[in-house]
Every structure is written in structure tokens, then in C-alpha cells.
């Protein structure tokens, strides 16, 4: 599908929308998708086949990230991932992430609980763009989406996190993370303790734990997806992306 090369990009704003087209690759494989999902759900009964959106085309022009999305479902995404994210499918997984930096340095990562699609991985809080994030004209509110994901996963909101201007876009193969930048006055230890308290109060938390990465070398202790690792490295080395 072309688009941006792997790397971290500074972005001033995003213009994202959902197109009315179907996803041909998935439409032509519906029987295989349903069979695969039945097997996946048998192994993990918590899986729910809800509506999600995948990135169909994108560009970066004068600091503005433009993206068009196609509507699909979780079963089709899961099958596409199991097939190795084939390029001929014509999509990327373009999702929102919340990037939280703490006082004294450090970037917050959450480690997902078993039973979820990224179980065991430590990543920037975030997730799929779903129907709650799309208005009646098909426009995606990425600000609301990233704020919602941050609140749902960590319990953090505007009372502790200040939204900074712009985004950090992290591209890693089939994954495109649209990262909304936040900062908190809490240091790493206080932020970890606060979020752990929030997780303990949740009936069914998505995260098992959190960690603030303060040194690039600390990434090696965790299973961190490439897109999250690239953001952490860019921020901790004062690089900040392209």
C-alpha cells in the first residue's frame, strides 16, 4: 500500500476519516476468516468480534498526517495478522496511542494481561479505532480516541496528564501508531504507583502492570513492540523523530 517508511515522525495534526468502501481482501476470504475466528475464540472465549478500522491509505504533508480507513471486524484483523500482515491486503493497522512522559524522564508502558490480543507485551497505552471514535461524517476523532484508551487502560486523565502539542507517529512494518503526547508532574515511581492503584480498583483491568522506561537499555527487559520501542528511544535520546 506504499506510504511512510519505518521510523518516528513529528506530526502537527491528523486528518483521518473512514471511507465507505469494503475491504476486498477480507471480503474474498470470509469463510476462512470465520473458521479461524472460531478456533481463536475457542482458545480465548473473551475475544469479541466487534467493528474496528484499518488504515487503507496515508500520507504526511507539511506536518499533517492524512489517513483513510476501511471498516472491518476483529475477526478479519486477527486472520490478517495470522497470515503475516500480507502487503497485498492493502491495509496497515493504524491505531491511536497515548505517550506519557514523567517528571525527571521516563515513558510509560503498560504490560497487557493474558486473554488479550497483545498479552505479555509492554506497549504505549492504546488500541483500535472503533465506532465510538467516528462521527456521522466518517471523521475520526483521534484526540478523543487516545484520551479514552489512556483512561480505560491506566485510569489517567487530564487531572494528572497535560496534553502537549502534536503527535509522534511511529511506523513499524504493518503497524502505524498515532501517538498523542502527554506529560505529568509525577516522577516515574509515583506514576507507576498511581497507575497500579488504578488497576487494582478495576474489576477487569486490561493491563497486568505498568513500567516507566527511563533508560533505553531498560527496554531489553520487556517484550516491547518495535513501534513502542522506537518512540521510547526517540524521546529518551532527545531525538524526537524525523
ZIVENNOR-V554639 format. One record per pair of residues at least 4 apart in sequence whose ideal C-beta (glycine too) atoms are under 8 Angstrom apart, sorted by the first residue. I is the first residue (numbers start at 1). J is the second residue. D is the distance in Angstrom with one decimal. If there is no record, write none. Layout:
i,j,d
I,J,D
I,J,D
//
This chain:
i,j,d
1,56,7.3
1,57,6.5
1,87,7.0
1,90,5.0
1,91,6.7
1,92,6.6
2,57,7.9
3,57,7.2
3,58,5.1
3,59,7.2
3,92,7.0
3,171,7.7
3,176,7.9
4,9,6.8
4,58,7.0
4,60,6.1
4,169,7.5
4,171,4.9
4,176,7.6
5,171,6.8
6,171,5.3
6,172,5.6
6,173,6.7
6,226,7.9
6,230,7.9
7,170,7.8
7,171,6.0
7,230,7.2
7,241,7.3
7,242,5.7
8,168,5.8
8,169,7.0
8,170,5.1
8,171,7.8
8,230,5.1
8,231,6.0
8,234,4.5
8,239,7.5
8,240,7.7
8,241,3.6
8,242,6.6
9,60,6.2
9,65,7.8
9,168,7.3
9,169,4.3
9,170,7.8
9,171,7.3
9,241,5.2
9,242,4.9
10,63,7.4
10,166,6.4
10,167,7.8
10,168,6.5
10,169,7.8
10,240,6.1
10,241,4.7
10,242,6.8
11,60,6.9
11,63,6.2
11,64,7.2
11,65,4.7
11,166,6.1
11,167,4.3
11,168,7.2
11,169,5.0
11,178,7.8
12,63,3.9
12,64,6.3
12,165,7.6
12,166,5.4
12,167,7.8
13,63,7.3
13,64,5.3
13,65,7.4
13,166,7.5
13,167,7.6
14,64,7.2
14,65,4.7
14,66,7.9
14,67,7.1
14,142,5.1
14,167,6.3
14,178,6.2
15,64,6.0
15,65,7.1
15,66,4.9
15,67,7.5
16,65,7.8
16,66,7.6
16,67,4.6
16,68,7.7
16,69,6.6
16,129,7.8
16,139,7.2
16,140,3.9
16,142,5.8
16,178,7.9
17,67,7.7
17,68,6.0
17,69,7.0
17,137,7.8
17,138,4.9
17,139,5.3
17,140,6.2
18,53,5.8
18,68,7.5
18,69,4.8
18,70,7.3
18,71,6.0
18,134,5.5
18,138,4.3
18,140,6.6
19,56,6.5
19,68,5.1
19,69,6.9
19,70,6.1
19,138,7.3
20,138,7.6
21,56,7.5
21,70,6.0
22,26,7.9
22,27,5.2
22,70,7.3
23,27,6.3
23,54,7.1
23,56,7.8
23,70,4.7
23,71,7.8
23,72,5.1
23,76,6.9
23,89,7.9
23,90,7.7
23,91,6.7
24,28,6.1
24,90,7.6
25,29,6.7
25,80,7.5
25,86,7.8
25,88,7.0
25,89,4.1
25,90,6.2
25,91,7.5
26,30,7.0
26,33,6.4
26,72,5.6
26,76,4.0
26,79,7.6
26,80,7.2
26,89,7.7
29,33,5.5
29,79,6.9
30,34,6.3
31,35,6.5
32,36,6.1
32,79,6.6
33,37,6.2
33,75,5.2
33,76,5.2
33,79,4.4
34,38,6.4
34,75,6.6
35,39,6.8
36,40,6.3
36,75,7.3
36,78,6.8
36,79,4.7
36,82,6.3
37,41,5.9
37,47,7.5
37,49,6.3
37,74,7.9
37,75,3.7
37,78,6.2
37,79,7.1
38,42,6.5
39,43,6.9
40,44,6.2
40,47,5.9
40,78,5.8
41,45,6.3
41,47,4.8
44,115,6.0
46,115,4.9
46,116,7.7
47,74,7.1
47,78,7.7
47,117,8.0
48,74,6.8
49,73,5.3
49,74,5.1
49,75,4.8
50,73,6.7
50,74,5.5
50,130,6.5
51,71,6.3
51,72,7.5
51,73,5.8
51,74,8.0
51,130,6.3
51,131,5.4
52,71,8.0
52,72,6.2
52,73,6.6
52,74,5.7
52,77,5.9
52,128,4.2
52,129,6.9
52,130,5.7
53,69,4.0
53,70,6.8
53,71,5.7
53,72,7.2
53,128,7.2
53,129,4.6
53,130,7.2
53,134,7.3
53,140,7.4
54,69,6.4
54,70,5.7
54,72,5.8
54,77,6.7
54,80,7.9
54,91,4.2
54,92,6.9
54,93,6.1
54,94,6.9
55,67,5.4
55,68,7.6
55,69,5.8
55,91,6.1
55,92,4.5
55,93,7.0
55,94,3.1
55,176,5.8
56,68,5.1
56,69,6.1
56,70,4.6
56,90,6.6
56,91,5.8
57,67,7.2
57,68,5.0
58,65,6.8
58,66,6.3
58,67,4.2
58,68,7.4
58,92,7.6
58,94,6.9
58,176,7.0
59,65,7.7
59,66,5.0
60,64,7.3
60,65,5.4
60,66,7.6
60,169,7.4
61,66,6.5
65,167,7.1
65,169,5.8
65,178,7.0
67,94,5.8
67,140,8.0
67,176,7.9
69,94,6.9
69,129,6.6
69,140,6.7
70,91,6.6
72,76,4.5
72,77,6.5
73,77,7.3
74,78,6.1
74,128,7.8
75,79,6.5
76,80,6.2
77,81,6.3
77,93,7.2
77,128,7.8
78,82,6.3
78,117,7.5
79,83,6.4
80,85,6.3
80,86,7.3
80,89,5.7
80,91,7.2
81,85,6.2
81,93,8.0
83,89,7.8
85,89,7.3
85,93,7.7
85,173,6.9
85,174,3.7
92,174,5.1
92,175,6.9
92,176,5.1
93,174,5.8
93,175,5.2
93,176,6.8
94,129,7.4
94,176,4.1
94,178,6.6
95,126,5.7
95,127,6.1
95,128,5.7
95,129,6.2
95,175,7.8
95,176,7.4
95,177,6.4
95,178,6.9
96,126,5.3
96,127,7.3
96,129,6.4
96,133,7.8
96,142,5.3
96,145,4.4
96,146,4.2
96,149,6.1
96,177,7.8
96,178,5.1
96,179,7.8
96,180,6.8
97,123,7.8
97,124,4.0
97,125,6.8
97,126,3.4
97,146,6.6
97,149,7.5
97,170,7.7
97,177,4.6
97,178,6.6
97,179,4.4
97,180,7.2
97,228,7.7
97,231,7.8
98,124,6.5
98,125,4.7
98,126,6.0
98,146,4.9
98,147,7.4
98,149,6.0
98,150,3.7
98,154,8.0
98,156,7.9
98,179,7.3
98,180,5.7
98,182,6.2
99,107,6.7
99,124,5.8
99,168,6.0
99,179,4.3
99,180,6.6
99,181,5.1
99,182,6.5
99,231,6.1
99,235,7.5
100,107,7.0
100,108,4.1
100,125,7.5
100,150,7.3
100,154,8.0
100,156,6.8
100,161,5.9
100,182,4.7
100,183,7.2
100,184,6.2
100,191,7.5
101,105,7.6
101,106,6.7
101,107,5.7
101,108,7.7
101,181,7.6
101,182,7.3
101,183,4.9
101,184,7.4
101,235,6.4
102,106,4.5
102,107,7.8
102,108,6.8
102,183,7.6
102,184,5.4
102,186,5.7
102,187,5.8
102,188,5.1
102,190,7.9
102,191,4.7
102,212,5.5
103,184,6.9
103,185,5.4
103,186,6.2
103,187,4.8
104,187,4.8
104,188,6.6
104,214,7.8
105,188,7.6
105,214,5.4
105,236,7.0
106,187,7.7
106,188,4.1
106,191,7.6
106,212,3.8
106,213,6.2
106,214,4.3
107,124,7.8
107,212,6.7
107,213,5.2
107,231,7.1
107,232,4.8
107,235,5.6
107,236,7.0
108,124,7.7
108,125,7.2
108,154,7.4
108,191,6.4
108,195,7.4
108,210,6.1
108,211,7.7
108,212,5.5
109,122,4.4
109,123,6.1
109,124,6.5
109,210,6.7
109,211,5.5
109,212,7.6
109,213,6.0
109,222,7.1
109,224,6.8
109,228,6.4
109,232,7.5
110,122,6.9
110,123,6.6
110,124,7.8
110,125,5.0
110,153,5.6
110,154,6.4
110,195,7.9
110,206,7.8
110,207,4.2
110,209,7.6
110,210,5.0
111,120,6.9
111,121,7.0
111,122,4.6
111,207,6.3
111,208,5.2
111,209,4.9
111,210,7.0
111,211,7.0
111,222,7.1
112,116,4.8
112,118,4.7
112,119,5.3
112,120,6.6
112,121,5.8
112,123,7.2
112,206,6.4
112,207,6.1
112,208,6.7
113,119,6.5
113,205,6.7
113,206,6.3
113,207,6.4
113,208,4.4
114,119,4.7
114,120,7.3
114,208,7.7
115,119,6.5
116,206,6.1
118,123,6.3
118,225,7.6
120,223,5.8
121,223,5.0
121,224,7.0
121,225,5.9
122,211,6.4
122,222,4.0
122,223,6.2
122,224,5.1
122,228,7.3
123,224,6.8
123,225,5.4
123,228,4.6
124,177,6.6
124,179,6.3
124,227,7.9
124,228,4.9
124,231,6.4
125,149,5.7
125,150,5.2
125,153,4.4
125,154,5.6
125,207,7.8
126,146,6.6
126,149,4.9
126,150,8.0
126,153,7.9
126,177,6.8
126,179,7.8
127,149,5.0
127,153,7.8
129,133,5.0
129,134,7.4
129,140,5.8
129,142,7.7
129,145,5.8
130,134,8.0
132,145,7.8
132,148,7.2
133,140,5.5
133,141,5.6
133,142,7.4
133,144,6.3
133,145,4.1
133,148,7.6
134,138,6.3
134,139,7.0
134,140,5.5
134,141,7.7
135,139,5.1
135,141,6.7
140,145,7.0
141,145,6.2
142,146,6.1
142,167,7.9
142,178,5.8
142,180,7.1
143,147,6.4
143,163,7.9
143,180,6.7
144,148,6.1
145,149,6.4
146,150,6.3
146,178,7.5
146,179,7.7
146,180,4.0
147,151,6.4
147,157,7.3
147,158,7.9
147,163,8.0
147,180,7.4
148,152,6.0
149,153,5.9
150,154,5.9
150,156,5.4
150,157,7.3
150,161,7.1
150,182,7.3
151,155,6.6
151,156,6.6
151,157,5.2
152,206,7.0
153,205,7.9
153,206,5.3
153,207,5.6
154,195,4.8
154,198,6.2
154,199,7.6
154,207,7.0
154,210,6.7
155,195,6.5
155,198,2.9
155,199,7.3
155,201,7.5
155,202,7.4
156,160,5.7
156,161,5.2
156,182,8.0
156,184,7.6
156,194,7.8
156,195,6.7
156,198,7.4
157,161,6.6
158,162,7.6
158,163,7.5
160,184,5.2
160,185,7.7
160,186,6.6
160,194,7.2
161,182,4.2
161,183,7.1
161,184,5.2
162,182,6.4
162,183,5.4
162,184,7.2
163,180,6.8
163,181,7.3
163,182,5.6
164,181,4.0
164,182,6.4
164,183,5.9
165,181,7.4
166,181,6.2
167,178,5.8
167,179,5.7
167,180,5.9
167,181,6.7
168,179,4.3
168,181,6.3
168,231,5.6
168,234,6.9
168,235,7.8
168,240,7.5
168,241,5.5
169,176,6.9
169,177,7.1
169,178,6.0
169,179,6.9
169,241,7.5
170,175,7.9
170,176,7.5
170,177,4.3
170,179,6.2
170,227,4.2
170,228,7.4
170,230,5.1
170,231,4.9
170,241,8.0
171,175,7.3
171,176,5.3
171,177,7.8
171,227,7.2
172,177,7.8
172,225,7.0
172,226,4.0
172,227,4.1
172,230,6.5
173,226,7.4
175,225,7.0
175,226,7.6
175,227,5.0
176,227,7.7
177,227,4.5
177,228,7.3
177,231,7.2
179,231,6.0
184,191,6.0
186,190,4.1
186,191,4.2
186,194,6.4
187,191,6.8
188,192,6.3
188,212,3.7
188,214,5.7
189,193,6.3
189,212,7.9
190,194,6.2
191,195,6.4
191,210,7.9
191,212,5.8
192,196,6.2
192,210,5.7
192,211,6.7
192,212,5.7
193,197,6.5
194,198,6.8
195,199,6.3
195,210,4.7
196,200,6.4
196,209,7.0
196,210,6.7
197,201,6.7
198,202,6.8
199,205,4.5
199,207,5.8
199,208,8.0
199,209,7.5
199,210,7.6
211,218,8.0
211,222,6.8
213,218,5.1
213,219,6.1
213,232,5.2
213,236,7.3
214,218,6.5
214,236,7.5
215,236,6.9
216,232,6.9
216,233,5.4
216,236,5.4
216,237,6.8
218,222,7.8
219,224,5.3
219,229,5.4
219,232,6.2
219,233,7.6
224,228,5.2
224,229,4.6
224,232,7.4
225,229,6.9
226,230,6.1
227,231,6.9
228,232,6.4
229,233,6.2
230,234,6.3
231,235,6.3
232,236,6.0
233,237,5.9
233,239,7.2
234,239,4.4
234,240,5.7
234,241,5.1
235,239,7.7
235,240,6.9
//
